[in-house]
Amino acid sequence: MVCTTVHRSAMRHLRSVFVLAITLPVWPAAAAEGPAPAAAEAAPGETADWKVLADTSSWEKVATRDTDVGQVEVRHRKLGELHCLQGLVTTNVSPQALLDVAQDVKSAKRWTSAPLTESVQLKAGPGWIEYEQYLDIPDWTMVTDRYWVLRGEPVVVDDGGRRFRWTRVSAQAAYPQLYERLSASGLALEVPVNWGEWFFTPGTGGTDVRYSVCTDVGGSIPAWLQKMAAQRTLPDTVADLVKEAQRRALPATQAP
């Protein structure tokens, strides 16, 4: 019973964003915590394949959960050895309002339920931002903290929809001082695979929200725990963003 309690508590702490993009799919367990070995070439799923996210026929429904913003449907599919997840819900908030929240990484610590201690914009240019986020995992879980650096790109879609796509940026290559502070010091592990998107499309019942993420958190967390944690916490990631967009859409006199 004690072991079960610890696992459930650990799952509550292993949440993501991308922006939040760290719902936790499965990867093979390793012998000990540490950086993943370098590979000669990318394995299937390690680089972004946007067609996979759009191919709804290739995803399997694995769960649904009631949240404050409605019932979130969870879907799953594999890319090679990588597991990807989707969360879907419909809301009354406009696609642009949802996109505004997705790309506002500076405010993420305030509204996400994930234990983020850092959410920092590092660079920005026309149509893109790069940012770092740090997930604080309690010491008693025996799991090392995680962080990631991502490049996010908002996109306006022809049918009135909006996208926010992200891909991983190597901290060691692009931000060596950040890498030295977090990875080289042993403070945290950089997430080796992290890509996905928020996709907001106008529909007959409101705005359809689709959150897709493919990620490998690295280290030695058992595969079964990653998959279970992902399925349980992904609805929270979706609900957090929608609730924040709803809050911002309220008139100032009604905002909590």
Sequence and secondary structure as in RCSB ss.txt:
>XXXX:A:sequence
MVCTTVHRSAMRHLRSVFVLAITLPVWPAAAAEGPAPAAAEAAPGETADWKVLADTSSWEKVATRDTDVGQVEVR
HRKLGELHCLQGLVTTNVSPQALLDVAQDVKSAKRWTSAPLTESVQLKAGPGWIEYEQYLDIPDWTMVTDRYWVL
RGEPVVVDDGGRRFRWTRVSAQAAYPQLYERLSASGLALEVPVNWGEWFFTPGTGGTDVRYSVCTDVGGSIPAWL
QKMAAQRTLPDTVADLVKEAQRRALPATQAP
>XXXX:A:secstr
 HHHHHHHHHHHHS   TTTT         SSSS     SS  TTSS  HHHHH GGG EEEEEEEETTEEEEEE
EEEETTEEEEEEEEEESS HHHHHHHHT GGGHHHH SS EEEEEEEEEETTEEEEEEEE   GGGT  EEEEEE
EEEEEE TTS EEEEEEE  HHHH HHHHIIIIITTSEEE SEEEEEEEEEEETTEEEEEEEEEEE  TT  HHH
HHHHHHHHHHHHHHHHHHHHHHHHS TTT  
